[in-house]
Amino acid sequence: MPRKPKRKPPGSPARREPSPEPYPSHASPSPAQCLAVRDALLSFHGFPEEFAPFRVLRLGRSPEDDSGDAPSTRPTVLDGLVTTLLSQNTTDAISRRAFASLKAAFPSWDQVVDEEGTRLEDAIRCGGLASTKAARIRAMLRGVRERRGKICLEYLRELSVDEVKSELSQFKGIGPKTVACVLMFYLQKDDFPVDTHVLRITKAMGWVPATASREKAYIHLNRKIPDDLKFDLNCLFVTHGKLCQLCTKKMGSEKSKDSNAVCPLASHCCTEAKLQQ
C-alpha cells in the first residue's frame, strides 16, 4: 500500500516591510479633523444600520447580546472573505444574495473545491462576474487547503495586521481593499479600506491630494487617521457617499440648490469645486 506523502507544516507569515508614506509633506488629516468629521457625520446620519452588527463585535460583545439586525453567530473569517470577494463590482444586497445561494448549493467548502462542473458559477451568477469570481474563490479555497490541511482561516485572528496582509495577498484576486475589509469587518482590526466613496470624499476635503490613487490614499489615510476612529469614519464615509447628492458623481441637474447647506461636510471643504478636481 503506497504511503501518503507528508504534508509540509505551514510556515510563519513572511514579514512585510512597511510601505513608505506617499505624501510626507501632506499634513491632513489631523486627529482633530478626523474626530470633528466623525462627529459631524454621526450626528447627521446616526450610525449606519448595515454596519451595526460589526460595531457590536468591535465593542467586544457577542452579537446575541444586542437585538436588531445582528447576526445570530459571529461570521467566520472565511465566510467574510468570500462575501467580500462576491461584493466586488456589485451592491452589498446582491452580494449577500449570491453568498446565500453559494452556501445553499455547497454545505461545505471542500465541496466547492472538489466540484468540477459549473455549479459554483451558477450559484453566484446573480452577483455578476460569476466566472471570474468562481475561479478566484475556488483557487483561494484550494490554496488554503493545500497550505493548512483544512479549509479554515480562523488562525488569522491571532496574527498581526501585517501578517494577515502577507497571508491573504498570496491569493490571486485578493487585493488591498479586500484584505482591508476583512481586517476591519471580520477580524476587528484597526484598518481603513478605501473604496470609491472614501477616495472621492477624502479628496474633496483635502485629506489626500486630488491626484491620489486608491493605493496611495490607503497608505496615507491609515497612517493619519487614529485607530479608534477608523471603523466609524469608514462606515460613515461609505454611507454618506451613497446618500449625499453633493458627494456623489451625480451632480449637475440632479444636484439640489441647497445641497451644500445640508451636507454635514460643507464646512470641511466638501464643495463642488473640489469634488470636480
Salt bridges, closest charged atoms under 4 A:
GLU21 OE2 - HIS220 ND1 2.93
ASP39 OD1 - ARG38 NE 2.83
GLU50 OE2 - LYS242 NZ 3.74
ASP66 OD2 - ARG61 NH2 3.10
ASP79 OD1 - LYS103 NZ 3.44
ASP92 OD2 - LYS242 NZ 3.74
ASP110 OD1 - ARG145 NH1 2.80
ASP114 OD1 - ARG145 NH2 2.95
GLU115 OE1 - ARG138 NH2 2.93
ASP122 OD1 - ARG125 NH2 2.75
GLU154 OE1 - ARG157 NE 2.63
GLU167 OE2 - ARG147 NH2 3.46
ASP190 OD1 - ARG58 NH2 2.87
ASP191 OD1 - LYS165 NZ 3.91
ASP227 OD1 - LYS230 NZ 2.94
ASP232 OD2 - ARG38 NH1 3.22
ASP232 OD2 - ARG55 NH2 2.96
GLU272 OE1 - LYS255 NZ 3.85
